[in-house]
């Protein structure tokens, strides 16, 4: 493993990273935001670069991930209701 920071690149067909970014990071490339979400769950990354055509999908998945983390932080509880 190199000493470079890890970057997850969410790319579409024909998308390429700018050369300055590609040379500064260890790149992991996926071709859709759902695969990116799966990789984020398994591995740690220092950053995510999303191609323009996937940006709106990535925002929705980011909100989903944020909501999931909020729910994980909440204590488990139980409620008993009398009808």
N, C-alpha and C positions, 0 to 999 in steps of 0.2 A: 504494500500500500504506500502511496506517495504521501509526502507531507503537505500536499495541497488541500485546501478546503473542498468539501464535496458539494456539488451543485446538481440538483435534479432539473433536467430540461424537459419540459412538456412541449413536444414539437408536433407540428402537422407535416403533411407531405411537402417535401422541399424546403422546410425551414432549417436554417443553419444559425448557429451562434456567431456573434461577432468574434473575429480572431482574438481580440484582446481578452475576451471572457474565456474562450475555449482554452487558451494557453495558461490561464491563471488558476483554473479549477480542475478537479477530477470530476468528469462529467458522467452522469447516468442519464440516459435518454429513454423516455417513454412517449407513446403516441396518442394517449388520451388521458384525461384527468382522472378517470376511475383507476387506471393503473398507477397513476401518480399517488393517489390516496393509499393504495395498497402498499406501495413502496415506502411511503412515509410511515406507515404503521409498523413496518419491519426493520427499517434502517434509519439512521440519523443523517440529516443533511444540514449544511450550513446555509443553504439558500435554495430558492426555486426560481427558475426562469421560465415564464410561460409565453409561448408564441401567441401572437395577436388573435389568431382564429380560435384559440381555446380560452381566451381570457374570461369571457362571461361565464363559461362553464366552471372555470377555476374559482371564480368568486363565489358561485353557489356552493361548490364543494368546500371552500374555505369557511363559509358560514356554518355548514353542516359539521365540520370538524370542530369549530369553536363551540357550537352547541353541545356536541358530544363531550368535550372537555369540561364544560360547565356542569353537565349532568354527572360526570364521574366524580367531580368534587363535592357534590351534594351528599349529605349523609343519607343512609338508607333509613326508611321509616315505614311505619305500619299504621293504618287508620282503621278503627272499628266504628262502623256506622250502625245506628239503630233505626230501623224503618218503621 
